[in-house]
Amino acid sequence: MAYVDQKMSSGKIVAIVIVALIHAALGYAFVTGLAFQYVKKATEKLNTFDVEPPPPPPPP
């Protein structure tokens, strides 16, 4: 079976390693909760305000 006997090229190995690193980084981000404590600190410092819509124009 020629398909089974193929050698793994260095390009494929690099691609597999890169994909594994991306998956590990995404898994770490999900496990740590996407740094929820930093998001919480940022929302505490955020100043918000309400924007009033303009009044409707008078009827003609």
mmCIF file of the N, C-alpha and C atoms, coordinates in Angstrom:
data_MODEL
# 
_entry.id   MODEL 
# 
loop_
_atom_site.group_PDB 
_atom_site.id 
_atom_site.type_symbol 
_atom_site.label_atom_id 
_atom_site.label_alt_id 
_atom_site.label_comp_id 
_atom_site.label_asym_id 
_atom_site.label_entity_id 
_atom_site.label_seq_id 
_atom_site.pdbx_PDB_ins_code 
_atom_site.Cartn_x 
_atom_site.Cartn_y 
_atom_site.Cartn_z 
_atom_site.occupancy 
_atom_site.B_iso_or_equiv 
_atom_site.pdbx_formal_charge 
_atom_site.auth_seq_id 
_atom_site.auth_comp_id 
_atom_site.auth_asym_id 
_atom_site.auth_atom_id 
_atom_site.pdbx_PDB_model_num 
ATOM 1   N N  . MET A 1 1  ? 0.854   -1.176 0.000  1.00 0.00 ? 1  MET A N  1 
ATOM 2   C CA . MET A 1 1  ? 0.000   0.000  0.000  1.00 0.00 ? 1  MET A CA 1 
ATOM 3   C C  . MET A 1 1  ? 0.895   1.234  0.000  1.00 0.00 ? 1  MET A C  1 
ATOM 4   N N  . ALA A 1 2  ? 0.894   1.935  -1.086 1.00 0.00 ? 2  ALA A N  1 
ATOM 5   C CA . ALA A 1 2  ? 1.793   3.074  -1.247 1.00 0.00 ? 2  ALA A CA 1 
ATOM 6   C C  . ALA A 1 2  ? 1.428   4.210  -0.297 1.00 0.00 ? 2  ALA A C  1 
ATOM 7   N N  . TYR A 1 3  ? 0.161   4.361  0.016  1.00 0.00 ? 3  TYR A N  1 
ATOM 8   C CA . TYR A 1 3  ? -0.251  5.464  0.890  1.00 0.00 ? 3  TYR A CA 1 
ATOM 9   C C  . TYR A 1 3  ? 0.317   5.292  2.295  1.00 0.00 ? 3  TYR A C  1 
ATOM 10  N N  . VAL A 1 4  ? 0.331   4.095  2.795  1.00 0.00 ? 4  VAL A N  1 
ATOM 11  C CA . VAL A 1 4  ? 0.813   3.820  4.146  1.00 0.00 ? 4  VAL A CA 1 
ATOM 12  C C  . VAL A 1 4  ? 2.329   3.947  4.221  1.00 0.00 ? 4  VAL A C  1 
ATOM 13  N N  . ASP A 1 5  ? 3.023   3.654  3.143  1.00 0.00 ? 5  ASP A N  1 
ATOM 14  C CA . ASP A 1 5  ? 4.481   3.654  3.138  1.00 0.00 ? 5  ASP A CA 1 
ATOM 15  C C  . ASP A 1 5  ? 5.091   5.038  2.932  1.00 0.00 ? 5  ASP A C  1 
ATOM 16  N N  . GLN A 1 6  ? 4.298   6.075  2.785  1.00 0.00 ? 6  GLN A N  1 
ATOM 17  C CA . GLN A 1 6  ? 4.840   7.413  2.546  1.00 0.00 ? 6  GLN A CA 1 
ATOM 18  C C  . GLN A 1 6  ? 5.563   7.924  3.785  1.00 0.00 ? 6  GLN A C  1 
ATOM 19  N N  . LYS A 1 7  ? 6.633   8.672  3.550  1.00 0.00 ? 7  LYS A N  1 
ATOM 20  C CA . LYS A 1 7  ? 7.380   9.290  4.641  1.00 0.00 ? 7  LYS A CA 1 
ATOM 21  C C  . LYS A 1 7  ? 6.725   10.622 4.995  1.00 0.00 ? 7  LYS A C  1 
ATOM 22  N N  . MET A 1 8  ? 6.797   11.002 6.264  1.00 0.00 ? 8  MET A N  1 
ATOM 23  C CA . MET A 1 8  ? 6.236   12.271 6.723  1.00 0.00 ? 8  MET A CA 1 
ATOM 24  C C  . MET A 1 8  ? 7.237   13.377 6.386  1.00 0.00 ? 8  MET A C  1 
ATOM 25  N N  . SER A 1 9  ? 6.826   14.352 5.590  1.00 0.00 ? 9  SER A N  1 
ATOM 26  C CA . SER A 1 9  ? 7.732   15.437 5.216  1.00 0.00 ? 9  SER A CA 1 
ATOM 27  C C  . SER A 1 9  ? 7.870   16.424 6.366  1.00 0.00 ? 9  SER A C  1 
ATOM 28  N N  . SER A 1 10 ? 8.917   17.233 6.314  1.00 0.00 ? 10 SER A N  1 
ATOM 29  C CA . SER A 1 10 ? 9.152   18.196 7.398  1.00 0.00 ? 10 SER A CA 1 
ATOM 30  C C  . SER A 1 10 ? 8.076   19.270 7.420  1.00 0.00 ? 10 SER A C  1 
ATOM 31  N N  . GLY A 1 11 ? 7.508   19.589 6.271  1.00 0.00 ? 11 GLY A N  1 
ATOM 32  C CA . GLY A 1 11 ? 6.434   20.584 6.220  1.00 0.00 ? 11 GLY A CA 1 
ATOM 33  C C  . GLY A 1 11 ? 5.195   20.118 6.968  1.00 0.00 ? 11 GLY A C  1 
ATOM 34  N N  . LYS A 1 12 ? 4.883   18.837 6.846  1.00 0.00 ? 12 LYS A N  1 
ATOM 35  C CA . LYS A 1 12 ? 3.728   18.291 7.558  1.00 0.00 ? 12 LYS A CA 1 
ATOM 36  C C  . LYS A 1 12 ? 3.974   18.269 9.058  1.00 0.00 ? 12 LYS A C  1 
ATOM 37  N N  . ILE A 1 13 ? 5.204   17.957 9.450  1.00 0.00 ? 13 ILE A N  1 
ATOM 38  C CA . ILE A 1 13 ? 5.526   17.925 10.878 1.00 0.00 ? 13 ILE A CA 1 
ATOM 39  C C  . ILE A 1 13 ? 5.408   19.318 11.478 1.00 0.00 ? 13 ILE A C  1 
ATOM 40  N N  . VAL A 1 14 ? 5.909   20.322 10.762 1.00 0.00 ? 14 VAL A N  1 
ATOM 41  C CA . VAL A 1 14 ? 5.812   21.709 11.239 1.00 0.00 ? 14 VAL A CA 1 
ATOM 42  C C  . VAL A 1 14 ? 4.353   22.121 11.352 1.00 0.00 ? 14 VAL A C  1 
ATOM 43  N N  . ALA A 1 15 ? 3.544   21.765 10.371 1.00 0.00 ? 15 ALA A N  1 
ATOM 44  C CA . ALA A 1 15 ? 2.124   22.118 10.405 1.00 0.00 ? 15 ALA A CA 1 
ATOM 45  C C  . ALA A 1 15 ? 1.423   21.450 11.581 1.00 0.00 ? 15 ALA A C  1 
ATOM 46  N N  . ILE A 1 16 ? 1.742   20.198 11.851 1.00 0.00 ? 16 ILE A N  1 
ATOM 47  C CA . ILE A 1 16 ? 1.124   19.492 12.976 1.00 0.00 ? 16 ILE A CA 1 
ATOM 48  C C  . ILE A 1 16 ? 1.518   20.142 14.294 1.00 0.00 ? 16 ILE A C  1 
ATOM 49  N N  . VAL A 1 17 ? 2.790   20.535 14.425 1.00 0.00 ? 17 VAL A N  1 
ATOM 50  C CA . VAL A 1 17 ? 3.255   21.185 15.654 1.00 0.00 ? 17 VAL A CA 1 
ATOM 51  C C  . VAL A 1 17 ? 2.569   22.531 15.840 1.00 0.00 ? 17 VAL A C  1 
ATOM 52  N N  . ILE A 1 18 ? 2.435   23.308 14.773 1.00 0.00 ? 18 ILE A N  1 
ATOM 53  C CA . ILE A 1 18 ? 1.776   24.618 14.869 1.00 0.00 ? 18 ILE A CA 1 
ATOM 54  C C  . ILE A 1 18 ? 0.315   24.455 15.264 1.00 0.00 ? 18 ILE A C  1 
ATOM 55  N N  . VAL A 1 19 ? -0.379  23.513 14.663 1.00 0.00 ? 19 VAL A N  1 
ATOM 56  C CA . VAL A 1 19 ? -1.785  23.276 15.001 1.00 0.00 ? 19 VAL A CA 1 
ATOM 57  C C  . VAL A 1 19 ? -1.917  22.825 16.450 1.00 0.00 ? 19 VAL A C  1 
ATOM 58  N N  . ALA A 1 20 ? -0.990  21.982 16.908 1.00 0.00 ? 20 ALA A N  1 
ATOM 59  C CA . ALA A 1 20 ? -1.031  21.534 18.303 1.00 0.00 ? 20 ALA A CA 1 
ATOM 60  C C  . ALA A 1 20 ? -0.814  22.708 19.256 1.00 0.00 ? 20 ALA A C  1 
ATOM 61  N N  . LEU A 1 21 ? 0.099   23.613 18.922 1.00 0.00 ? 21 LEU A N  1 
ATOM 62  C CA . LEU A 1 21 ? 0.333   24.788 19.767 1.00 0.00 ? 21 LEU A CA 1 
ATOM 63  C C  . LEU A 1 21 ? -0.880  25.711 19.800 1.00 0.00 ? 21 LEU A C  1 
ATOM 64  N N  . ILE A 1 22 ? -1.530  25.888 18.661 1.00 0.00 ? 22 ILE A N  1 
ATOM 65  C CA . ILE A 1 22 ? -2.739  26.723 18.622 1.00 0.00 ? 22 ILE A CA 1 
ATOM 66  C C  . ILE A 1 22 ? -3.829  26.097 19.486 1.00 0.00 ? 22 ILE A C  1 
ATOM 67  N N  . HIS A 1 23 ? -4.008  24.792 19.380 1.00 0.00 ? 23 HIS A N  1 
ATOM 68  C CA . HIS A 1 23 ? -5.020  24.121 20.193 1.00 0.00 ? 23 HIS A CA 1 
ATOM 69  C C  . HIS A 1 23 ? -4.687  24.218 21.676 1.00 0.00 ? 23 HIS A C  1 
ATOM 70  N N  . ALA A 1 24 ? -3.418  24.091 22.017 1.00 0.00 ? 24 ALA A N  1 
ATOM 71  C CA . ALA A 1 24 ? -3.019  24.208 23.420 1.00 0.00 ? 24 ALA A CA 1 
ATOM 72  C C  . ALA A 1 24 ? -3.283  25.617 23.942 1.00 0.00 ? 24 ALA A C  1 
ATOM 73  N N  . ALA A 1 25 ? -3.006  26.630 23.133 1.00 0.00 ? 25 ALA A N  1 
ATOM 74  C CA . ALA A 1 25 ? -3.250  28.011 23.555 1.00 0.00 ? 25 ALA A CA 1 
ATOM 75  C C  . ALA A 1 25 ? -4.740  28.271 23.740 1.00 0.00 ? 25 ALA A C  1 
ATOM 76  N N  . LEU A 1 26 ? -5.558  27.783 22.824 1.00 0.00 ? 26 LEU A N  1 
ATOM 77  C CA . LEU A 1 26 ? -7.009  27.957 22.958 1.00 0.00 ? 26 LEU A CA 1 
ATOM 78  C C  . LEU A 1 26 ? -7.540  27.200 24.167 1.00 0.00 ? 26 LEU A C  1 
ATOM 79  N N  . GLY A 1 27 ? -7.050  26.010 24.397 1.00 0.00 ? 27 GLY A N  1 
ATOM 80  C CA . GLY A 1 27 ? -7.464  25.245 25.571 1.00 0.00 ? 27 GLY A CA 1 
ATOM 81  C C  . GLY A 1 27 ? -7.085  25.946 26.857 1.00 0.00 ? 27 GLY A C  1 
ATOM 82  N N  . TYR A 1 28 ? -5.877  26.494 26.910 1.00 0.00 ? 28 TYR A N  1 
ATOM 83  C CA . TYR A 1 28 ? -5.439  27.227 28.101 1.00 0.00 ? 28 TYR A CA 1 
ATOM 84  C C  . TYR A 1 28 ? -6.319  28.460 28.320 1.00 0.00 ? 28 TYR A C  1 
ATOM 85  N N  . ALA A 1 29 ? -6.675  29.155 27.231 1.00 0.00 ? 29 ALA A N  1 
ATOM 86  C CA . ALA A 1 29 ? -7.535  30.337 27.358 1.00 0.00 ? 29 ALA A CA 1 
ATOM 87  C C  . ALA A 1 29 ? -8.907  29.954 27.897 1.00 0.00 ? 29 ALA A C  1 
ATOM 88  N N  . PHE A 1 30 ? -9.470  28.852 27.440 1.00 0.00 ? 30 PHE A N  1 
ATOM 89  C CA . PHE A 1 30 ? -10.773 28.422 27.943 1.00 0.00 ? 30 PHE A CA 1 
ATOM 90  C C  . PHE A 1 30 ? -10.695 27.969 29.396 1.00 0.00 ? 30 PHE A C  1 
ATOM 91  N N  . VAL A 1 31 ? -9.626  27.276 29.750 1.00 0.00 ? 31 VAL A N  1 
ATOM 92  C CA . VAL A 1 31 ? -9.491  26.781 31.120 1.00 0.00 ? 31 VAL A CA 1 
ATOM 93  C C  . VAL A 1 31 ? -9.327  27.932 32.099 1.00 0.00 ? 31 VAL A C  1 
ATOM 94  N N  . THR A 1 32 ? -8.566  28.933 31.731 1.00 0.00 ? 32 THR A N  1 
ATOM 95  C CA . THR A 1 32 ? -8.346  30.068 32.632 1.00 0.00 ? 32 THR A CA 1 
ATOM 96  C C  . THR A 1 32 ? -9.494  31.062 32.583 1.00 0.00 ? 32 THR A C  1 
ATOM 97  N N  . GLY A 1 33 ? -10.506 30.796 31.810 1.00 0.00 ? 33 GLY A N  1 
ATOM 98  C CA . GLY A 1 33 ? -11.670 31.670 31.759 1.00 0.00 ? 33 GLY A CA 1 
ATOM 99  C C  . GLY A 1 33 ? -11.425 32.956 31.011 1.00 0.00 ? 33 GLY A C  1 
ATOM 100 N N  . LEU A 1 34 ? -10.498 32.908 30.077 1.00 0.00 ? 34 LEU A N  1 
ATOM 101 C CA . LEU A 1 34 ? -10.156 34.075 29.266 1.00 0.00 ? 34 LEU A CA 1 
ATOM 102 C C  . LEU A 1 34 ? -9.814  35.273 30.146 1.00 0.00 ? 34 LEU A C  1 
ATOM 103 N N  . ALA A 1 35 ? -9.083  35.012 31.217 1.00 0.00 ? 35 ALA A N  1 
ATOM 104 C CA . ALA A 1 35 ? -8.584  36.039 32.144 1.00 0.00 ? 35 ALA A CA 1 
ATOM 105 C C  . ALA A 1 35 ? -9.730  36.898 32.668 1.00 0.00 ? 35 ALA A C  1 
ATOM 106 N N  . PHE A 1 36 ? -10.703 36.248 33.275 1.00 0.00 ? 36 PHE A N  1 
ATOM 107 C CA . PHE A 1 36 ? -11.913 36.941 33.732 1.00 0.00 ? 36 PHE A CA 1 
ATOM 108 C C  . PHE A 1 36 ? -11.605 38.037 34.735 1.00 0.00 ? 36 PHE A C  1 
ATOM 109 N N  . GLN A 1 37 ? -10.594 37.856 35.600 1.00 0.00 ? 37 GLN A N  1 
ATOM 110 C CA . GLN A 1 37 ? -10.312 38.877 36.606 1.00 0.00 ? 37 GLN A CA 1 
ATOM 111 C C  . GLN A 1 37 ? -9.846  40.171 35.944 1.00 0.00 ? 37 GLN A C  1 
ATOM 112 N N  . TYR A 1 38 ? -9.148  40.085 34.809 1.00 0.00 ? 38 TYR A N  1 
ATOM 113 C CA . TYR A 1 38 ? -8.713  41.298 34.126 1.00 0.00 ? 38 TYR A CA 1 
ATOM 114 C C  . TYR A 1 38 ? -9.885  41.985 33.443 1.00 0.00 ? 38 TYR A C  1 
ATOM 115 N N  . VAL A 1 39 ? -10.806 41.211 32.915 1.00 0.00 ? 39 VAL A N  1 
ATOM 116 C CA . VAL A 1 39 ? -12.002 41.793 32.313 1.00 0.00 ? 39 VAL A CA 1 
ATOM 117 C C  . VAL A 1 39 ? -12.828 42.484 33.388 1.00 0.00 ? 39 VAL A C  1 
ATOM 118 N N  . LYS A 1 40 ? -12.924 41.881 34.555 1.00 0.00 ? 40 LYS A N  1 
ATOM 119 C CA . LYS A 1 40 ? -13.691 42.467 35.650 1.00 0.00 ? 40 LYS A CA 1 
ATOM 120 C C  . LYS A 1 40 ? -13.065 43.788 36.089 1.00 0.00 ? 40 LYS A C  1 
ATOM 121 N N  . LYS A 1 41 ? -11.733 43.849 36.181 1.00 0.00 ? 41 LYS A N  1 
ATOM 122 C CA . LYS A 1 41 ? -11.062 45.094 36.555 1.00 0.00 ? 41 LYS A CA 1 
ATOM 123 C C  . LYS A 1 41 ? -11.292 46.175 35.504 1.00 0.00 ? 41 LYS A C  1 
ATOM 124 N N  . ALA A 1 42 ? -11.274 45.807 34.255 1.00 0.00 ? 42 ALA A N  1 
ATOM 125 C CA . ALA A 1 42 ? -11.474 46.781 33.185 1.00 0.00 ? 42 ALA A CA 1 
ATOM 126 C C  . ALA A 1 42 ? -12.890 47.336 33.212 1.00 0.00 ? 42 ALA A C  1 
ATOM 127 N N  . THR A 1 43 ? -13.890 46.506 33.519 1.00 0.00 ? 43 THR A N  1 
ATOM 128 C CA . THR A 1 43 ? -15.262 46.999 33.549 1.00 0.00 ? 43 THR A CA 1 
ATOM 129 C C  . THR A 1 43 ? -15.512 47.870 34.765 1.00 0.00 ? 43 THR A C  1 
ATOM 130 N N  . GLU A 1 44 ? -14.767 47.660 35.855 1.00 0.00 ? 44 GLU A N  1 
ATOM 131 C CA . GLU A 1 44 ? -14.930 48.525 37.021 1.00 0.00 ? 44 GLU A CA 1 
ATOM 132 C C  . GLU A 1 44 ? -14.414 49.929 36.731 1.00 0.00 ? 44 GLU A C  1 
ATOM 133 N N  . LYS A 1 45 ? -13.383 50.046 35.917 1.00 0.00 ? 45 LYS A N  1 
ATOM 134 C CA . LYS A 1 45 ? -12.786 51.342 35.606 1.00 0.00 ? 45 LYS A CA 1 
ATOM 135 C C  . LYS A 1 45 ? -13.492 52.054 34.454 1.00 0.00 ? 45 LYS A C  1 
ATOM 136 N N  . LEU A 1 46 ? -14.363 51.371 33.762 1.00 0.00 ? 46 LEU A N  1 
ATOM 137 C CA . LEU A 1 46 ? -15.011 51.918 32.583 1.00 0.00 ? 46 LEU A CA 1 
ATOM 138 C C  . LEU A 1 46 ? -16.092 52.913 32.980 1.00 0.00 ? 46 LEU A C  1 
ATOM 139 N N  . ASN A 1 47 ? -16.013 54.120 32.454 1.00 0.00 ? 47 ASN A N  1 
ATOM 140 C CA . ASN A 1 47 ? -17.034 55.142 32.707 1.00 0.00 ? 47 ASN A CA 1 
ATOM 141 C C  . ASN A 1 47 ? -18.043 55.111 31.565 1.00 0.00 ? 47 ASN A C  1 
ATOM 142 N N  . THR A 1 48 ? -19.304 54.959 31.907 1.00 0.00 ? 48 THR A N  1 
ATOM 143 C CA . THR A 1 48 ? -20.349 54.917 30.891 1.00 0.00 ? 48 THR A CA 1 
ATOM 144 C C  . THR A 1 48 ? -21.346 56.030 31.122 1.00 0.00 ? 48 THR A C  1 
ATOM 145 N N  . PHE A 1 49 ? -22.076 56.361 30.083 1.00 0.00 ? 49 PHE A N  1 
ATOM 146 C CA . PHE A 1 49 ? -23.111 57.378 30.189 1.00 0.00 ? 49 PHE A CA 1 
ATOM 147 C C  . PHE A 1 49 ? -24.200 57.058 29.174 1.00 0.00 ? 49 PHE A C  1 
ATOM 148 N N  . ASP A 1 50 ? -25.391 57.578 29.436 1.00 0.00 ? 50 ASP A N  1 
ATOM 149 C CA . ASP A 1 50 ? -26.517 57.367 28.537 1.00 0.00 ? 50 ASP A CA 1 
ATOM 150 C C  . ASP A 1 50 ? -26.592 58.530 27.555 1.00 0.00 ? 50 ASP A C  1 
ATOM 151 N N  . VAL A 1 51 ? -26.843 58.204 26.323 1.00 0.00 ? 51 VAL A N  1 
ATOM 152 C CA . VAL A 1 51 ? -27.022 59.219 25.292 1.00 0.00 ? 51 VAL A CA 1 
ATOM 153 C C  . VAL A 1 51 ? -28.514 59.342 25.044 1.00 0.00 ? 51 VAL A C  1 
ATOM 154 N N  . GLU A 1 52 ? -29.047 60.522 25.269 1.00 0.00 ? 52 GLU A N  1 
ATOM 155 C CA . GLU A 1 52 ? -30.477 60.757 25.050 1.00 0.00 ? 52 GLU A CA 1 
ATOM 156 C C  . GLU A 1 52 ? -30.741 60.908 23.553 1.00 0.00 ? 52 GLU A C  1 
ATOM 157 N N  . PRO A 1 53 ? -31.773 60.248 23.048 1.00 0.00 ? 53 PRO A N  1 
ATOM 158 C CA . PRO A 1 53 ? -32.096 60.422 21.631 1.00 0.00 ? 53 PRO A CA 1 
ATOM 159 C C  . PRO A 1 53 ? -32.667 61.824 21.412 1.00 0.00 ? 53 PRO A C  1 
ATOM 160 N N  . PRO A 1 54 ? -32.449 62.385 20.236 1.00 0.00 ? 54 PRO A N  1 
ATOM 161 C CA . PRO A 1 54 ? -32.995 63.725 19.976 1.00 0.00 ? 54 PRO A CA 1 
ATOM 162 C C  . PRO A 1 54 ? -34.521 63.684 19.959 1.00 0.00 ? 54 PRO A C  1 
ATOM 163 N N  . PRO A 1 55 ? -35.153 64.766 20.354 1.00 0.00 ? 55 PRO A N  1 
ATOM 164 C CA . PRO A 1 55 ? -36.627 64.769 20.325 1.00 0.00 ? 55 PRO A CA 1 
ATOM 165 C C  . PRO A 1 55 ? -37.131 64.680 18.892 1.00 0.00 ? 55 PRO A C  1 
ATOM 166 N N  . PRO A 1 56 ? -38.311 64.109 18.705 1.00 0.00 ? 56 PRO A N  1 
ATOM 167 C CA . PRO A 1 56 ? -38.835 63.998 17.340 1.00 0.00 ? 56 PRO A CA 1 
ATOM 168 C C  . PRO A 1 56 ? -39.163 65.391 16.793 1.00 0.00 ? 56 PRO A C  1 
ATOM 169 N N  . PRO A 1 57 ? -39.062 65.553 15.505 1.00 0.00 ? 57 PRO A N  1 
ATOM 170 C CA . PRO A 1 57 ? -39.385 66.867 14.920 1.00 0.00 ? 57 PRO A CA 1 
ATOM 171 C C  . PRO A 1 57 ? -40.882 67.162 15.062 1.00 0.00 ? 57 PRO A C  1 
ATOM 172 N N  . PRO A 1 58 ? -41.220 68.435 15.142 1.00 0.00 ? 58 PRO A N  1 
ATOM 173 C CA . PRO A 1 58 ? -42.652 68.771 15.252 1.00 0.00 ? 58 PRO A CA 1 
ATOM 174 C C  . PRO A 1 58 ? -43.395 68.403 13.969 1.00 0.00 ? 58 PRO A C  1 
ATOM 175 N N  . PRO A 1 59 ? -44.664 68.092 14.094 1.00 0.00 ? 59 PRO A N  1 
ATOM 176 C CA . PRO A 1 59 ? -45.425 67.750 12.885 1.00 0.00 ? 59 PRO A CA 1 
ATOM 177 C C  . PRO A 1 59 ? -45.573 68.985 11.984 1.00 0.00 ? 59 PRO A C  1 
ATOM 178 N N  . PRO A 1 60 ? -45.616 68.778 10.703 1.00 0.00 ? 60 PRO A N  1 
ATOM 179 C CA . PRO A 1 60 ? -45.730 69.931 9.764  1.00 0.00 ? 60 PRO A CA 1 
ATOM 180 C C  . PRO A 1 60 ? -47.078 70.609 9.792  1.00 0.00 ? 60 PRO A C  1 
# 
